[in-house]
């Protein structure tokens, strides 16, 4: 995989990345921090030091996206914001069966409703942004936004909702100078997926339909996110960029 990546200047920009303590969220947060931004990340644990990753470069806030009060408290702790990345999410929450109605509803809340509530609460700050290209809300969608995955009906419905919500926010919030876009992540190497690569029955079909013949890295998603919130993307809103190595090209 080539190491060279685009560079961006986000000096003085204020960025909030939910679920930024690990995986794709951590890669996004690091990319913004390396570009000069003031980055706040959220996680579910009480303190930043409770994570294996070094979060010392960021401001840390505890956020439980299942709880409306926690979302309110997080929004209240933000004084200024230019970019919101709604990355926090989970499939099969707590290892539960998403075909159970209460678990299905919990998955919708974690992966869709919470992001809407946080964005709405932070809209006044985003409206006040003077970031070149405009303030941005970024959703993290998934291949399950477009493909049926039988075991996660709630997660899939929520991620499909992220795509539609992005369109609606893109239309409605343009009047406030706020752009809304999403990145649909393909098969990315994270702690959640690491076991799949060592199982030929799971890995081989994925590689068979991936033209670029590799798994993605969290940095691949981070680069797409930073582009979409940059001034170079100032005429892009309401869109979902699929970053999947070509997997979805085959329909």
C-alpha positions in Angstrom: 0.0 0.0 0.0 1.4 3.4 -0.9 2.4 5.5 2.1 2.1 9.0 0.5 -1.1 10.8 1.4 -2.6 14.2 0.8 -1.8 16.9 3.3 -4.3 19.4 4.8 -4.0 22.5 6.9 -6.6 22.5 9.8 -4.8 24.9 12.1 -7.2 26.4 14.6 -10.1 24.2 13.5 -12.1 22.6 16.3 -13.0 19.0 15.6 -15.1 16.5 17.5 -14.7 12.8 16.7 -17.1 10.5 18.6 -15.7 7.1 19.2 -12.3 8.5 18.6 -10.5 6.3 21.2 -9.7 3.4 18.9 -10.0 2.0 15.3 -11.3 4.2 12.5 -12.2 7.0 14.9 -8.7 7.2 16.4 -7.2 7.3 12.9 -9.5 10.2 12.0 -8.7 12.0 15.2 -4.9 11.6 14.6 -5.2 12.8 11.0 -6.9 16.0 12.2 -4.4 16.5 15.0 -1.5 16.0 12.6 -3.1 18.6 10.4 -3.1 21.1 13.2 -6.6 20.9 14.5 -7.8 21.1 18.1 -9.4 17.7 18.5 -11.8 16.3 21.0 -12.6 12.6 21.1 -15.2 10.7 23.0 -15.3 7.2 24.4 -17.4 5.2 26.8 -14.8 4.9 29.6 -14.4 7.3 32.5 -10.9 8.5 31.6 -8.6 8.7 28.5 -6.0 6.7 30.4 -8.3 3.7 30.5 -7.5 3.0 26.8 -4.5 1.3 25.3 -4.1 4.1 22.7 -2.3 7.3 23.7 -5.1 9.9 23.7 -2.9 12.6 25.3 -3.0 14.8 22.1 -6.8 15.2 22.4 -9.3 16.5 24.8 -11.3 13.6 26.0 -15.1 13.4 26.9 -17.1 10.5 28.1 -20.1 9.8 25.9 -22.6 7.0 26.0 -24.6 7.4 22.7 -27.4 5.3 24.2 -28.3 8.0 26.7 -29.9 11.3 25.7 -28.5 13.0 28.9 -24.9 11.9 28.0 -25.4 13.4 24.5 -26.7 16.6 26.0 -23.7 16.8 28.4 -21.2 16.3 25.6 -22.8 19.0 23.5 -22.8 21.4 26.5 -19.1 20.8 27.0 -18.3 22.1 23.5 -17.6 25.8 23.2 -16.8 26.1 19.5 -17.0 23.6 16.7 -16.1 23.5 13.0 -16.3 19.7 12.2 -18.4 17.0 13.8 -17.5 13.4 12.9 -20.2 11.0 14.0 -18.1 7.9 14.1 -19.3 6.1 17.3 -21.2 3.0 16.6 -21.5 -0.7 17.2 -23.0 -3.8 15.6 -24.6 -6.6 17.8 -24.5 -4.3 20.8 -23.3 -6.3 23.8 -23.2 -9.4 21.7 -27.0 -9.4 21.5 -29.3 -10.6 18.7 -30.4 -7.7 16.6 -33.5 -9.7 15.5 -34.8 -9.0 18.9 -37.0 -5.8 18.7 -35.4 -4.1 21.7 -31.8 -4.9 20.5 -32.8 -3.7 17.0 -34.0 -0.4 18.5 -30.8 -0.1 20.5 -28.7 -0.5 17.4 -30.7 2.2 15.6 -30.1 4.5 18.6 -26.4 3.8 18.7 -25.7 4.0 15.0 -28.2 6.6 13.8 -30.4 8.5 16.3 -27.5 9.5 18.5 -25.6 11.1 15.7 -28.7 13.1 14.6 -29.3 14.3 18.2 -25.6 15.3 18.7 -25.5 17.2 15.3 -28.7 19.0 16.1 -27.5 20.0 19.6 -24.2 21.3 18.1 -25.8 23.1 15.1 -25.5 26.6 16.6 -21.7 26.1 17.0 -21.4 24.8 13.4 -23.4 27.7 12.1 -21.0 30.1 13.7 -18.0 28.4 12.1 -15.7 30.4 9.8 -13.9 27.4 8.5 -12.9 27.8 4.8 -15.3 25.7 2.8 -17.8 25.8 5.6 -18.5 23.7 8.7 -19.1 20.0 8.2 -21.0 17.0 9.7 -19.5 13.7 8.7 -21.3 10.4 9.1 -19.6 7.0 9.0 -21.7 4.7 6.8 -20.9 1.1 5.8 -21.3 -1.4 3.0 -24.3 -2.5 5.1 -25.8 0.8 4.0 -26.2 -0.8 0.5 -25.9 -4.6 1.0 -28.0 -6.9 3.2 -26.1 -8.6 6.0 -28.6 -10.9 7.7 -27.1 -11.0 11.1 -27.2 -7.3 11.7 -30.7 -6.0 10.6 -30.5 -3.0 13.0 -27.0 -2.0 12.2 -27.8 -2.2 8.4 -31.0 -0.2 8.8 -29.1 2.4 10.8 -26.2 2.7 8.3 -28.7 3.0 5.4 -30.3 5.8 7.5 -27.0 7.5 7.8 -26.9 7.8 4.0 -30.4 9.2 3.8 -29.9 11.6 6.7 -26.7 12.9 5.1 -28.8 13.8 2.0 -31.4 15.6 4.1 -28.9 17.5 6.3 -27.1 18.5 3.1 -30.2 20.1 1.8 -31.6 21.6 5.0 -28.4 22.8 6.6 -26.8 24.4 3.5 -28.7 27.5 4.4 -26.7 27.7 7.6 -23.4 27.2 5.8 -23.0 23.6 7.0 -22.1 20.8 4.7 -23.0 17.2 5.4 -21.3 14.2 3.9 -20.6 10.6 4.8 -17.9 8.0 4.2 -19.1 4.4 3.6 -16.3 2.2 5.0 -15.6 -1.1 3.2 -13.6 -3.9 4.8 -11.1 -2.1 7.0 -8.5 -3.7 9.2 -9.6 -3.0 12.8 -9.9 -5.0 16.0 -13.4 -5.9 15.0 -12.4 -7.5 11.7 -8.9 -8.9 12.4 -10.2 -12.4 12.9 -11.9 -12.5 9.5 -8.6 -12.2 7.6 -7.2 -15.4 9.0 -10.3 -17.4 8.1 -10.2 -18.3 4.4 -13.9 -18.9 4.2 -14.4 -15.3 5.1 -11.4 -13.6 3.7 -11.3 -15.3 0.2 -14.7 -14.2 -1.0 -14.0 -10.6 0.1 -10.7 -10.6 -1.8 -12.3 -12.2 -4.8 -14.5 -9.2 -5.4 -12.1 -6.5 -4.3 -10.3 -5.1 -7.3 -7.5 -3.6 -5.3 -6.9 -6.9 -3.6 -6.3 -5.7 -0.1 -8.1 -4.8 3.1 -8.4 -1.1 3.8 -6.6 0.7 6.6 -8.2 3.1 9.1 -6.0 5.8 7.5 -7.9 5.3 4.2 -11.1 6.4 5.8 -9.4 9.2 7.6 -8.0 10.6 4.4 -11.5 10.6 2.8 -13.0 12.4 5.8 -10.3 15.1 5.8 -10.9 15.7 2.1 -14.7 16.0 2.5 -14.4 18.6 5.3 -11.7 20.6 3.5 -12.1 23.7 1.3 -11.2 21.5 -1.6 -14.6 19.9 -1.2 -16.6 23.1 -0.6 -19.0 22.2 -3.5 -19.8 18.7 -2.1 -22.7 18.1 0.2 -25.3 15.4 0.8 -23.0 12.8 -0.6 -21.7 9.4 0.6 -18.2 8.5 -0.6 -17.7 4.7 -0.7 -14.1 3.7 0.3 -14.0 0.0 -0.3 -11.2 -0.9 -2.7 -13.9 -1.4 -5.4 -15.9 -4.0 -3.6 -19.2 -2.4 -4.3 -18.5 -2.0 -8.1 -20.0 -5.4 -8.7 -23.4 -4.4 -7.4 
